[in-house]
Amino acid sequence: MKKVIGLIVFLSLIFFLAACSANSKSEESKMSSDSSAGVDSGKSAIEEKSQVSFDNNAKQEKAAQTDMVVPNQMVIYQADLQLRVKKFEETLQNIEEQVSKYGGYISESNVSKDGVEQVSGQITVRIPQKNFQAFLHDAEGQAAEVLQRNLTGTDVTEEYVDLDSRLKSKRVVEERLTSFMQSAQKTEDLLKISADLAAVQEEIETIQGRIKYLENQTSLSTVHIVLYENKVIVPNLEDEDLNTWDKTKKQFMKSTNMLLAAISGLFVFIVGNIPIIVLLAVASVFIYLYIKKSRKRNGNG
């Protein structure tokens, strides 16, 4: 009986140990899966944070690119026109009125006349770029014929951006040199910094002058206009009569001058040759008397 009870207790102990071992393996398996899940979730979290960081950086770069100020295209426009007009004075006045209308100004103007048959003039104006094409259209509308039209455009955007960048860099250098000058203690250092500062300030003034020139040239376009007026003179009947009378007077004066010239020449010839004429006259008289005397003798004989 005791053996049976001992066997039962032994078997129960074996079953108990087996059950504990199974539970332990189950817990280990569960812990392993939980750990694996934790690692995967950790990796997922890191990747998610990395992706979020990448997206944020991309958004910041995009925002920075959006915030960059890109200057408008800067172009210097210039036009040269040669126009033939019917009424010079009226056309010139109309062009001057259009210049004032479009907010521009006249930088040069001159007029020349070649007799009464041709009048010409030149005028150079500066027109705001936004009204450039409109002014050209109106100016050409004043002409009876457009003899020549040249239009040029020079893009200076790159030069302007480069000058602006150089100006900012020189400003930084100027500030640093000014700071160094304030803290300099030795005279030689002060003189060296002062010379460098003066050179930088001169470069800044040069760059600013060029920037202002480009801004002026791009904001106002230059238009050079040459005007021609050929007057065709058709004389009427009165003018023709007047021309005939003038021609008659001229011909009369020519004839009179020719007659006076002939008389004058004859007088000069006679007076200038008096000795020869007297000598010839005396010789002719002697010859005449000799011949006459000879005839008388022959008649008596």
C-alpha positions as CSV (number, residue, x, y, z in Angstrom):
1,M,0.0,0.0,0.0
2,K,2.8,2.3,0.9
3,K,4.4,1.5,-2.4
4,V,1.3,2.4,-4.3
5,I,1.0,5.7,-2.4
6,G,4.7,6.5,-3.1
7,L,4.2,5.7,-6.8
8,I,1.3,8.0,-6.9
9,V,3.2,10.8,-5.2
10,F,6.2,10.3,-7.6
11,L,4.0,10.4,-10.7
12,S,2.2,13.5,-9.3
13,L,5.6,15.1,-8.8
14,I,6.6,14.3,-12.3
15,F,3.4,15.8,-13.8
16,F,3.9,18.9,-11.6
17,L,7.4,19.4,-12.9
18,A,6.3,18.9,-16.5
19,A,3.5,21.4,-16.1
20,C,5.9,24.0,-14.6
21,S,8.4,23.4,-17.4
22,A,5.6,24.0,-20.0
23,N,4.5,27.2,-18.3
24,S,8.0,28.4,-18.2
25,K,8.5,27.7,-21.9
26,S,5.2,29.4,-22.7
27,E,6.2,32.5,-20.7
28,E,9.7,32.6,-22.3
29,S,8.0,32.3,-25.7
30,K,5.7,35.1,-24.9
31,M,8.5,37.2,-23.5
32,S,10.5,36.5,-26.7
33,S,7.6,37.5,-28.9
34,D,7.0,40.6,-26.8
35,S,10.6,41.5,-26.9
36,S,10.7,41.1,-30.7
37,A,7.6,43.1,-31.0
38,G,9.2,45.8,-28.8
39,V,12.3,45.9,-31.0
40,D,10.2,46.1,-34.2
41,S,8.1,48.8,-32.7
42,G,11.3,50.6,-31.6
43,K,12.7,50.4,-35.1
44,S,9.4,51.5,-36.5
45,A,9.4,54.5,-34.1
46,I,13.0,55.4,-35.1
47,E,12.2,55.2,-38.8
48,E,9.1,57.2,-38.2
49,K,11.0,59.9,-36.4
50,S,13.7,59.9,-39.1
51,Q,11.0,60.2,-41.8
52,V,9.3,63.0,-39.9
53,S,12.7,64.8,-39.5
54,F,13.4,64.3,-43.2
55,D,10.0,65.7,-44.1
56,N,10.5,68.7,-41.7
57,N,13.9,69.4,-43.3
58,A,12.4,69.2,-46.8
59,K,9.6,71.5,-45.7
60,Q,12.1,74.0,-44.2
61,E,14.2,73.9,-47.4
62,K,11.1,74.5,-49.5
63,A,10.0,77.3,-47.2
64,A,13.5,78.8,-47.4
65,Q,13.4,78.7,-51.2
66,T,10.0,80.2,-51.2
67,D,11.2,83.1,-48.9
68,M,14.2,83.9,-51.2
69,V,13.7,87.2,-53.0
70,V,14.3,86.7,-56.7
71,P,14.6,90.1,-58.4
72,N,12.6,90.8,-61.5
73,Q,14.3,90.6,-64.8
74,M,16.2,93.9,-65.4
75,V,16.5,94.9,-69.0
76,I,17.8,98.2,-70.5
77,Y,15.7,99.1,-73.6
78,Q,16.8,101.5,-76.3
79,A,15.1,102.4,-79.5
80,D,16.2,104.4,-82.6
81,L,13.5,105.8,-85.0
82,Q,13.8,107.6,-88.3
83,L,10.5,109.1,-89.4
84,R,9.4,111.1,-92.4
85,V,6.6,113.5,-91.5
86,K,4.3,115.8,-93.3
87,K,4.3,118.7,-90.8
88,F,7.5,118.9,-88.8
89,E,6.6,121.5,-86.2
90,E,3.2,119.9,-85.5
91,T,4.7,116.4,-85.2
92,L,7.5,117.6,-82.9
93,Q,4.9,119.3,-80.6
94,N,2.8,116.1,-80.5
95,I,5.8,114.0,-79.5
96,E,6.6,116.4,-76.7
97,E,3.1,116.2,-75.4
98,Q,3.2,112.4,-75.5
99,V,6.5,112.4,-73.5
100,S,4.8,114.4,-70.8
101,K,1.7,112.2,-71.0
102,Y,3.7,109.0,-70.4
103,G,5.7,110.5,-67.5
104,G,9.0,110.9,-69.3
105,Y,11.3,113.8,-70.1
106,I,13.3,115.2,-73.0
107,S,17.1,114.9,-72.6
108,E,18.1,116.4,-75.9
109,S,16.5,118.2,-78.9
110,N,17.7,120.1,-81.9
111,V,16.4,121.3,-85.3
112,S,18.2,122.0,-88.5
113,K,17.0,123.4,-91.9
114,D,18.5,122.9,-95.3
115,G,17.2,125.9,-97.3
116,V,13.4,125.9,-97.6
117,E,13.0,122.5,-99.0
118,Q,14.0,120.3,-96.1
119,V,13.6,120.5,-92.3
120,S,15.0,117.9,-89.9
121,G,15.4,117.5,-86.2
122,Q,16.5,115.0,-83.5
123,I,15.0,114.4,-80.1
124,T,16.1,112.1,-77.4
125,V,13.6,111.2,-74.6
126,R,13.5,109.0,-71.5
127,I,10.3,107.0,-71.0
128,P,9.3,104.8,-68.1
129,Q,9.8,101.2,-69.1
130,K,6.1,100.3,-68.6
131,N,5.1,102.9,-71.2
132,F,7.9,102.1,-73.6
133,Q,6.0,100.1,-76.2
134,A,2.9,102.4,-76.0
135,F,5.1,105.5,-76.7
136,L,6.8,103.8,-79.6
137,H,3.4,103.0,-81.1
138,D,2.2,106.6,-80.8
139,A,5.4,108.1,-82.1
140,E,5.3,105.9,-85.2
141,G,1.7,106.9,-85.7
142,Q,2.8,110.5,-86.2
143,A,4.9,109.5,-89.3
144,A,4.0,109.5,-92.9
145,E,6.7,106.8,-93.4
146,V,8.9,104.9,-90.9
147,L,12.4,105.0,-92.5
148,Q,14.2,103.0,-89.8
149,R,13.3,101.2,-86.5
150,N,16.0,99.7,-84.3
151,L,15.1,98.2,-80.9
152,T,17.7,96.7,-78.5
153,G,17.4,95.2,-75.0
154,T,20.3,94.4,-72.7
155,D,19.6,92.0,-69.8
156,V,21.6,93.2,-66.7
157,T,19.8,91.0,-64.1
158,E,22.9,88.8,-63.4
159,E,25.2,91.9,-63.0
160,Y,22.7,93.6,-60.7
161,V,22.4,90.5,-58.4
162,D,26.2,90.1,-58.4
163,L,26.6,93.7,-57.4
164,D,24.1,93.4,-54.6
165,S,25.8,90.4,-53.2
166,R,29.2,92.1,-53.4
167,L,27.8,95.2,-51.7
168,K,26.5,93.0,-48.8
169,S,29.9,91.3,-48.4
170,K,31.7,94.7,-48.4
171,R,29.3,96.0,-45.8
172,V,30.2,93.1,-43.5
173,V,33.9,93.8,-44.0
174,E,33.3,97.5,-43.3
175,E,31.6,96.6,-40.0
176,R,34.4,94.3,-38.9
177,L,37.1,96.9,-39.8
178,T,35.2,99.6,-37.9
179,S,35.0,97.2,-34.9
180,F,38.7,96.5,-35.1
181,M,39.5,100.2,-35.3
182,Q,37.6,100.9,-32.1
183,S,39.6,98.2,-30.3
184,A,43.0,99.0,-31.8
185,Q,45.6,100.2,-29.4
186,K,48.8,100.6,-31.5
187,T,49.1,103.5,-33.9
188,E,50.5,101.3,-36.7
189,D,47.5,98.9,-36.4
190,L,45.1,101.9,-36.4
191,L,46.7,103.3,-39.6
192,K,46.6,99.9,-41.3
193,I,43.0,99.3,-40.4
194,S,42.1,102.9,-41.4
195,A,43.7,102.4,-44.9
196,D,41.8,99.1,-45.4
197,L,38.6,100.7,-44.3
198,A,39.0,103.6,-46.7
199,A,39.6,101.1,-49.6
200,V,36.5,99.1,-48.7
201,Q,34.4,102.2,-48.5
202,E,35.6,103.3,-51.9
203,E,34.6,100.0,-53.4
204,I,31.2,100.3,-51.7
205,E,30.7,103.7,-53.3
206,T,31.7,102.4,-56.7
207,I,29.3,99.4,-56.4
208,Q,26.5,101.7,-55.2
209,G,27.1,104.0,-58.2
210,R,26.9,101.2,-60.6
211,I,23.7,99.8,-59.0
212,K,22.0,103.3,-59.2
213,Y,23.0,103.5,-62.8
214,L,21.5,100.1,-63.7
215,E,18.3,101.0,-61.8
216,N,18.0,104.3,-63.7
217,Q,18.7,102.7,-67.1
218,T,16.2,99.9,-66.5
219,S,13.4,102.0,-65.0
220,L,13.6,104.6,-67.9
221,S,14.0,103.5,-71.5
222,T,15.8,105.7,-74.1
223,V,14.2,106.6,-77.4
224,H,16.1,108.5,-80.1
225,I,14.0,110.0,-82.8
226,V,15.1,111.6,-86.1
227,L,12.4,113.6,-88.0
228,Y,12.5,114.6,-91.7
229,E,10.1,116.8,-93.6
230,N,10.6,117.3,-97.4
231,K,8.7,120.3,-98.7
232,V,7.6,120.1,-102.3
233,I,7.4,123.6,-103.7
234,V,4.9,124.0,-106.7
235,P,5.0,127.6,-108.0
236,N,1.7,129.0,-109.1
237,L,1.0,131.4,-112.0
238,E,2.1,134.5,-110.2
239,D,5.3,132.9,-109.2
240,E,5.9,131.8,-112.8
241,D,5.3,135.3,-114.0
242,L,7.6,136.6,-111.3
243,N,10.3,134.2,-112.4
244,T,9.9,135.2,-116.1
245,W,10.3,138.9,-115.2
246,D,13.3,138.1,-113.1
247,K,14.8,136.2,-116.0
248,T,14.1,139.1,-118.4
249,K,15.8,141.5,-116.1
250,K,18.8,139.2,-115.7
251,Q,19.1,138.8,-119.5
252,F,18.8,142.6,-120.0
253,M,21.6,143.2,-117.5
254,K,23.7,140.5,-119.2
255,S,23.2,142.2,-122.7
256,T,24.0,145.6,-121.2
257,N,27.1,144.3,-119.5
258,M,28.2,142.6,-122.8
259,L,27.8,145.9,-124.7
260,L,29.6,147.9,-122.1
261,A,32.3,145.4,-122.1
262,A,32.7,145.6,-125.9
263,I,32.8,149.4,-125.7
264,S,35.2,149.3,-122.9
265,G,37.4,146.9,-124.8
266,L,37.3,149.1,-127.9
267,F,38.2,152.2,-125.9
268,V,41.1,150.4,-124.3
269,F,42.3,149.2,-127.6
270,I,42.1,152.6,-129.2
271,V,43.6,154.6,-126.4
272,G,46.2,152.0,-125.7
273,N,47.4,151.9,-129.3
274,I,47.3,155.7,-130.0
275,P,51.1,155.8,-130.9
276,I,50.7,153.1,-133.5
277,I,47.5,154.5,-134.8
278,V,49.0,158.0,-135.2
279,L,52.0,156.5,-136.9
280,L,49.8,154.5,-139.3
281,A,47.6,157.6,-139.9
282,V,50.6,159.8,-140.8
283,A,52.0,157.1,-143.0
284,S,48.7,156.7,-144.7
285,V,48.4,160.4,-145.3
286,F,51.9,160.5,-146.9
287,I,51.1,157.5,-149.0
288,Y,47.8,159.1,-150.1
289,L,49.4,162.4,-151.0
290,Y,52.2,160.6,-152.9
291,I,49.8,158.5,-154.9
292,K,47.6,161.6,-155.7
293,K,50.7,163.6,-156.8
294,S,51.9,160.8,-158.9
295,R,48.5,160.6,-160.7
296,K,48.6,164.3,-161.4
297,R,52.0,164.1,-163.0
298,N,51.0,161.2,-165.1
299,G,47.9,163.1,-166.3
300,N,49.9,166.2,-167.3
301,G,52.4,164.1,-169.2
